[in-house]
Amino acid sequence: MGLVGLVWAWPALALCPKDVGDAIAPVTTSPELRPAHLGIAVETLAGEVIYHQDAEQFFIPASNVKLFTTAAALHHLGPTYRIRTSLYGRVQQGLTSLRVVGRGDPTLGPQQLRTLARQLHGQGIRRVSQLLADDSYFQEPAVHPNWEWEDVQAAYGAPVNGLILNENAVTLTLTPTAPGHPLGISWSDPTAVDSWSIRNSTTTATADEAATVGVERALAAATLYLRGQLPQGGAPDTTDLAIPDPGRYFLEHLRQALLETGIAVGATTLTREPVALEDSELAWVESPPLATLLVPTNRDSHNLYAEVLFKTLGATQAVPSETAIENILATLGIAPEQIVLVDGSGLSRHNLATPQALVDVLQIMHGHPQGRVLRQSLAVAGRSGTLRHRFGQTPVANRFYGKTGAVTNNFSLSGYLYPPDHEPLVVSLIINHADHPGRVLRPLIDRIVITLAQLQPC
C-alpha cells in the first residue's frame, strides 16, 4: 500500500540531520514514485549538506525557473526598475503623428491608456493623423516556439510582446439558454470578439443532463470551436483565453481611449519592425517597481510577468534572453553547466536545472543586497499564493517561503525553511516523469518538508 491517503504522523522524537534519509525513506521509496525521477537538495544557508539525492542531476524544474529569472532581474535591473510605455509624436499645423512604444509592461490596463490620452489632451492635441503602434521592443517571438499548443491557447500561456494590455488574456463565458438552443456567449472585454472567428456548435441541454462543454482554438488561425452542452439552469462555463494578436488588440484600445478623450484618430498602423524617427516623447506611463512585479511572478507563479522579465534582460543587453540570464547567473555564481534555460517562466519542457542549482541561487540571494526583496516575493506555506492551501495546521505553516512548480508529470518545490529548533534550511525537491497527478504527488513533497521541519541539532 502506498502513502496516499494515509495519515501522516510527525516524528515524536528529535530528528537529527544524519537520520534524514531514514526519516523520509517511506516517501522516497513509495510506490507512487517508483517509475519517477526524484531529486532532493537540502542544505543550511551556510552550504552544509543535510541531505542530497541526485542533487546534481538534470530535472525539468517547471515554474521553479522563476527563481532564476527573478534573481537575475533583481541583480541586473534593481528593485526600483520600472517599465515605461511612451507616446512619441510630432505636431505640425494642428495634426499630430503619434507613435506608441511598449516595452512589455504586464500591468497595463484601460486606466493607463486613458492616462496617456489625457496627457495628450492636456497639451492641446485634438487630432492624430497617424497612430503607429511600435511593437518591436522584444525581438523574440511573442509566442514561445517551445511551448505546447494546449498551453499557448490558454491565458497562462499568453503571448509576450512589447504592447501588453489586460495581460493579453480575456475570459469567455458560455451560458445555458433554452433547451435545444445554442449557449449564450459573452466576453470579459466585449471588443475581444473581434479577435476570433467563432464556430459555435454548442447546445443547451435539459436540466437533468450533464455538462460537457469544450473550447478549442484552431492551430493555423484565430478560430474558436465551441462544442458540447450545458444543462438549462446550470452554472455558466468560463474559459480564460490568450489574445491571438495582442499588438492589434492594444492598438484598438488605445485608439478608443483617444477618441473617448476627445482626440480624433486617422490612420492606424501596427509594426513589429524597429522604427527610427526623430520625434519627442509627449506622454508616458510606468509600471510599478520591479520589487512589486516580483510578487505576482513568484507568489502567484504568473508566467506573463516572468517572461516579460526574461525578455527585458535580453532587450536591455541586446542579446538573446537565454544568453542574458545565463551571463547574469554566472556572475552571481551559478555554474552554467547546472542549468539550461530557454524561457523565463518554466512553461517549456526544454528547461533543465539541478536541485543543487536551485539551492545555490537561493543561498546566493539570501546574502545578496536584494535578498530580502526576493524572499518577500515568495509564497508562504499555509498563507499566501500557490502555497496558501498547503501545509496548513502543520509545523511548516508560516515557516516555509517557496516557489512551486508544475507542468504535466513534473512537480517541484524550492525555498527557505525555518524549522522551530534548527538553523534555517534551503530546500529543493523535484519529481519528474511521474505517472500520477499533482493531487497524489504534492502531498509526498509536502511530507518531506514537514519531516525536515522536525530537525534539531544533534
C-alpha positions in Angstrom: 0.0 0.0 0.0 1.3 3.4 -0.9 1.4 6.6 1.2 -1.6 8.3 -0.5 -4.5 8.6 1.9 -2.5 7.6 5.0 -2.5 9.9 8.0 1.0 11.5 8.3 2.5 11.2 11.8 5.1 13.7 12.6 8.2 12.4 14.3 7.7 12.1 18.1 11.4 12.4 18.8 14.0 14.9 17.7 15.2 14.3 14.1 19.0 14.5 13.7 20.5 15.6 10.4 22.2 12.2 10.0 18.8 10.5 10.2 17.0 12.5 7.5 17.5 9.8 4.8 15.8 7.1 7.0 13.1 9.5 8.1 12.0 10.3 4.6 12.5 6.8 3.2 8.8 6.0 3.4 8.2 8.8 0.9 11.3 8.4 -1.3 10.6 4.6 -1.7 6.9 4.9 -2.0 5.2 3.0 -4.9 3.9 6.3 -6.3 7.4 7.4 -7.0 8.8 4.1 -8.3 8.6 5.0 -12.0 9.6 8.6 -11.4 12.8 10.5 -11.0 13.3 12.3 -7.6 15.8 14.9 -6.9 16.4 16.4 -3.4 18.9 19.0 -2.1 18.7 20.2 1.5 21.4 22.4 2.9 21.9 25.1 5.5 22.2 28.7 4.5 25.9 28.3 5.0 26.1 25.4 2.5 26.3 22.5 4.9 24.7 19.4 3.2 21.8 17.9 5.2 20.6 15.5 2.5 21.2 15.0 -1.2 19.6 12.7 -3.7 20.5 13.1 -7.3 21.1 16.8 -6.5 23.4 17.3 -9.4 21.3 15.6 -12.0 19.2 17.5 -14.5 15.5 17.8 -14.0 12.6 19.7 -15.7 12.2 22.4 -13.0 8.8 23.7 -14.2 8.0 27.1 -12.5 11.0 26.9 -10.2 12.7 28.5 -13.2 11.1 31.7 -12.0 13.7 31.7 -9.1 16.5 32.1 -11.7 14.6 34.8 -13.6 13.7 36.9 -10.6 17.1 36.6 -9.1 18.8 37.7 -12.3 16.3 40.6 -12.8 16.9 41.8 -9.3 20.6 41.7 -9.7 20.8 43.3 -13.1 17.9 45.7 -13.1 17.5 46.5 -9.4 14.3 46.6 -7.3 13.3 50.2 -8.4 13.3 49.4 -12.1 10.1 50.4 -13.9 8.9 49.5 -17.4 8.0 52.6 -19.4 5.3 52.9 -22.1 5.8 56.0 -24.3 3.9 58.1 -26.8 6.2 59.9 -29.2 5.0 62.4 -31.7 5.4 65.4 -34.0 2.9 68.3 -34.0 2.6 70.1 -37.4 -0.2 72.6 -38.1 -2.5 71.1 -35.5 -2.1 67.5 -36.7 0.0 65.0 -34.7 1.8 61.9 -35.9 1.8 59.6 -32.9 3.9 56.5 -32.1 3.3 54.3 -29.1 6.3 52.2 -27.9 5.6 49.4 -25.5 8.4 47.8 -23.5 6.4 44.9 -22.0 4.6 46.4 -19.0 2.4 43.5 -17.9 0.3 45.7 -15.6 -1.1 47.9 -18.4 -4.9 48.2 -18.5 -7.6 50.6 -19.8 -6.8 53.1 -17.0 -3.2 53.6 -18.1 -4.4 54.1 -21.7 -6.8 56.8 -20.5 -3.9 58.4 -18.6 -1.9 58.6 -21.8 -4.8 60.1 -23.7 -5.4 62.7 -21.0 -1.7 63.7 -21.1 -2.0 64.4 -24.8 -5.3 66.2 -24.4 -3.8 68.4 -21.8 -1.2 69.5 -24.3 -3.9 70.7 -26.7 -3.7 67.8 -29.1 -7.1 67.2 -30.6 -6.4 65.2 -33.7 -3.9 62.4 -34.6 -3.4 62.0 -38.3 -1.3 58.8 -38.0 -1.3 56.4 -35.0 1.6 53.9 -35.2 2.0 51.1 -32.7 5.6 50.1 -32.4 5.7 46.5 -31.1 9.4 45.9 -31.8 11.0 46.2 -28.3 11.1 42.4 -27.9 12.7 40.9 -31.0 12.0 37.3 -29.9 8.7 35.7 -30.9 5.7 36.7 -28.9 4.5 33.1 -28.8 7.4 30.9 -27.4 8.3 28.2 -30.0 8.9 25.6 -27.4 5.6 25.9 -25.6 3.0 23.2 -26.2 -0.1 24.1 -28.3 -2.6 23.5 -25.4 -0.6 26.0 -23.3 -0.5 28.8 -25.8 -4.2 28.8 -26.2 -4.8 29.5 -22.5 -4.3 32.7 -20.6 -1.4 31.2 -18.6 0.4 30.8 -21.9 -0.5 34.3 -23.3 1.9 35.8 -25.9 4.6 38.1 -24.6 5.1 41.3 -26.6 6.0 44.9 -26.1 2.4 46.2 -26.2 0.6 44.2 -23.5 -2.9 45.0 -22.4 -5.1 43.2 -19.8 -2.3 40.6 -19.5 -3.0 39.6 -23.2 -5.9 37.5 -22.0 -9.7 37.5 -21.9 -12.4 35.4 -20.3 -15.1 33.7 -22.5 -18.3 32.8 -20.7 -20.8 30.3 -22.1 -24.3 30.4 -20.5 -27.2 27.9 -20.9 -30.3 29.3 -22.6 -33.4 27.3 -23.6 -33.2 23.5 -24.4 -32.1 22.9 -27.9 -30.7 26.4 -28.4 -27.0 27.4 -28.6 -25.3 28.5 -25.4 -25.0 32.3 -24.9 -21.6 33.8 -25.5 -20.2 36.8 -23.5 -16.7 38.2 -23.0 -15.0 40.0 -20.1 -13.9 42.5 -22.8 -16.6 42.8 -25.5 -14.1 44.1 -28.0 -12.2 40.8 -27.8 -14.8 39.2 -30.0 -13.1 40.9 -33.0 -10.0 38.8 -32.3 -11.7 35.5 -33.3 -13.9 33.7 -35.8 -16.4 31.7 -33.8 -17.7 28.3 -34.7 -20.5 27.6 -32.2 -21.9 24.1 -32.2 -23.0 24.1 -28.5 -26.5 23.4 -27.3 -28.5 23.9 -24.1 -29.5 20.5 -22.7 -32.4 19.7 -20.4 -31.8 20.3 -16.7 -31.1 16.7 -15.9 -28.3 16.2 -18.4 -24.5 16.6 -17.8 -22.3 19.5 -18.7 -19.8 18.5 -21.5 -18.8 21.9 -22.9 -15.4 22.4 -24.6 -13.5 25.3 -26.2 -10.7 24.8 -28.7 -8.7 27.0 -30.9 -7.6 26.2 -34.5 -3.9 25.6 -35.0 -3.4 27.8 -38.0 -6.0 30.5 -37.5 -7.7 32.6 -34.8 -10.8 30.4 -34.9 -12.6 29.2 -31.8 -14.6 26.0 -31.9 -17.3 25.8 -29.2 -18.7 22.3 -28.6 -20.8 20.4 -26.1 -23.6 21.3 -23.8 -24.7 22.9 -20.6 -27.9 22.0 -18.8 -30.7 24.5 -18.6 -30.5 26.4 -15.3 -26.9 25.2 -14.7 -23.8 27.2 -13.9 -22.1 29.1 -16.8 -18.7 27.8 -18.0 -15.7 30.2 -18.2 -12.5 29.8 -20.2 -9.5 32.1 -19.9 -8.0 32.6 -23.4 -4.8 34.1 -24.8 -5.4 37.0 -27.2 -4.1 35.8 -30.6 -2.9 39.2 -31.9 -2.1 41.3 -28.8 -0.4 44.2 -30.7 -3.6 44.9 -32.7 -5.7 44.4 -29.5 -3.6 47.1 -27.8 -3.8 49.5 -30.8 -7.6 49.3 -31.0 -7.9 50.0 -27.3 -5.5 53.0 -27.5 -7.5 54.4 -30.4 -10.7 54.1 -28.4 -9.1 55.8 -25.4 -8.0 58.7 -27.6 -11.5 59.0 -29.1 -13.2 58.9 -25.7 -10.8 61.7 -24.5 -11.8 64.0 -27.4 -8.9 63.2 -29.8 -9.8 62.2 -33.3 -7.7 59.5 -34.8 -7.0 58.9 -38.5 -5.0 56.0 -39.9 -3.7 53.3 -37.5 -0.7 51.0 -38.2 1.0 48.2 -36.3 4.6 47.4 -36.9 6.9 44.8 -35.4 10.0 46.2 -37.0 12.1 48.9 -35.2 11.2 52.4 -36.2 13.8 55.2 -36.3 12.1 58.6 -36.1 13.1 61.9 -34.7 10.1 62.7 -32.5 9.6 63.8 -28.9 8.2 61.9 -26.0 4.8 63.5 -25.4 3.3 61.2 -22.8 4.2 58.1 -20.8 3.2 55.8 -18.0 5.3 53.4 -16.0 4.8 50.1 -14.3 5.1 49.6 -10.5 8.8 49.0 -9.4 10.4 45.6 -10.1 10.1 44.7 -6.4 6.3 44.8 -6.8 6.3 42.9 -10.1 8.2 40.1 -8.5 5.2 39.3 -6.2 2.8 38.0 -8.9 5.8 36.4 -10.6 6.8 34.2 -7.7 4.0 34.2 -5.2 1.3 33.5 -7.8 3.5 32.0 -10.5 2.4 34.4 -13.2 4.0 33.3 -16.4 3.5 36.5 -18.3 5.3 38.6 -15.7 8.2 36.1 -15.7 8.5 36.1 -19.4 8.5 39.9 -19.5 11.4 40.0 -17.1 13.2 37.3 -19.1 12.8 39.2 -22.3 13.7 42.5 -20.6 17.0 41.1 -19.6 17.7 40.3 -23.2 16.5 43.6 -24.6 18.5 45.7 -22.1 21.7 43.8 -23.0 20.9 43.5 -26.8 21.5 39.7 -26.7 19.1 36.7 -26.7 17.3 36.4 -23.4 18.8 32.9 -22.8 22.3 34.4 -23.1 21.5 37.3 -20.9 20.1 35.3 -18.0 22.9 32.7 -18.1 25.5 35.5 -18.1 23.9 37.2 -15.1 23.5 34.0 -13.2 27.2 33.2 -13.9 28.2 36.5 -12.3 26.1 35.5 -9.3 28.0 32.2 -9.0 25.5 29.7 -10.6 27.5 27.2 -12.7 26.4 27.3 -16.3 26.7 23.5 -16.6 23.9 23.2 -14.0 21.2 25.0 -15.9 19.7 25.0 -19.4 17.1 27.8 -19.6 15.0 28.5 -22.7 12.3 30.6 -21.2 11.7 32.7 -18.0 8.6 31.0 -16.6 9.3 27.3 -16.7 6.4 26.5 -19.0 8.8 25.0 -21.6 9.7 21.3 -21.1 13.1 22.1 -22.6 14.3 23.9 -19.4 16.7 21.9 -17.3 18.2 22.5 -13.8 19.7 20.6 -11.0 18.3 20.8 -7.5 21.7 22.0 -6.5 21.5 25.0 -8.8 18.1 25.9 -7.2 19.6 25.7 -3.7 22.6 27.7 -4.9 20.6 30.6 -6.2 18.5 30.8 -3.0 21.7 30.7 -0.9 23.4 33.3 -3.0 20.3 35.6 -2.9 20.0 35.2 0.8 23.3 37.1 1.2 22.5 39.5 -1.7 21.7 43.1 -1.1 18.2 42.4 -2.6 17.8 39.0 -1.0 15.0 40.3 1.3 13.1 41.5 -1.7 13.3 38.1 -3.3 12.2 36.3 -0.2 9.2 38.6 0.3 8.0 37.8 -3.2 7.7 34.1 -2.5 4.6 32.2 -1.5 4.3 31.4 2.3 3.2 28.0 3.5 -0.4 27.9 4.5 -0.8 31.6 4.0 -0.3 33.1 0.5 0.0 32.5 -3.2 0.4 29.0 -4.6 1.1 27.7 -1.1 -1.9 29.1 0.7 -3.7 25.7 0.6 -0.6 23.7 1.5 1.0 22.9 4.9 -2.0 24.3 6.9 -2.0 23.1 10.5 1.5 21.7 10.2 4.8 22.8 11.7 5.7 24.2 8.3 2.9 26.7 8.2 4.3 30.3 8.0 7.8 28.8 8.2 8.4 28.0 4.5 8.9 30.7 1.8 9.0 29.0 -1.5 8.2 28.6 -5.2 6.0 25.8 -6.5 6.2 24.3 -10.0 4.1 22.0 -12.1 3.9 21.0 -15.8 2.5 17.7 -16.9 4.0 14.8 -14.9 6.6 17.1 -13.4 6.4 18.8 -10.0 8.8 21.0 -7.9 9.1 23.0 -4.7 12.1 25.1 -3.7 12.5 27.6 -0.9 13.6 28.6 2.6 12.5 26.5 5.5 12.8 27.8 9.1 12.4 24.8 11.5 11.5 25.7 15.0 14.5 24.1 16.6 17.2 24.1 13.8 19.0 26.7 11.8 17.3 27.7 8.5 17.4 25.4 5.5 17.4 25.8 1.8 15.3 23.1 0.1 14.8 21.9 -3.5 12.6 18.9 -4.3 11.8 17.9 -7.9 9.7 15.0 -9.2 10.0 14.2 -13.0 8.3 11.7 -15.3 5.7 10.6 -12.8 2.6 8.7 -13.7 0.4 10.2 -11.0 -1.4 13.6 -10.9 -0.5 16.5 -8.6 -3.1 15.6 -6.0 -1.0 12.4 -5.4 2.5 13.8 -5.7 2.3 17.2 -4.0 1.4 15.6 -0.6 4.6 13.4 -1.0 6.7 16.5 -1.5 5.0 18.2 1.4 5.6 15.3 3.7 9.4 15.5 3.1 9.3 19.2 4.0 7.2 18.5 7.1 9.8 15.9 8.2 12.6 18.4 7.7 10.8 20.9 10.0 11.4 18.4 12.8 15.2 18.8 12.6 17.1 19.6 15.7 20.9 20.0 16.1 22.3 16.7 17.4 
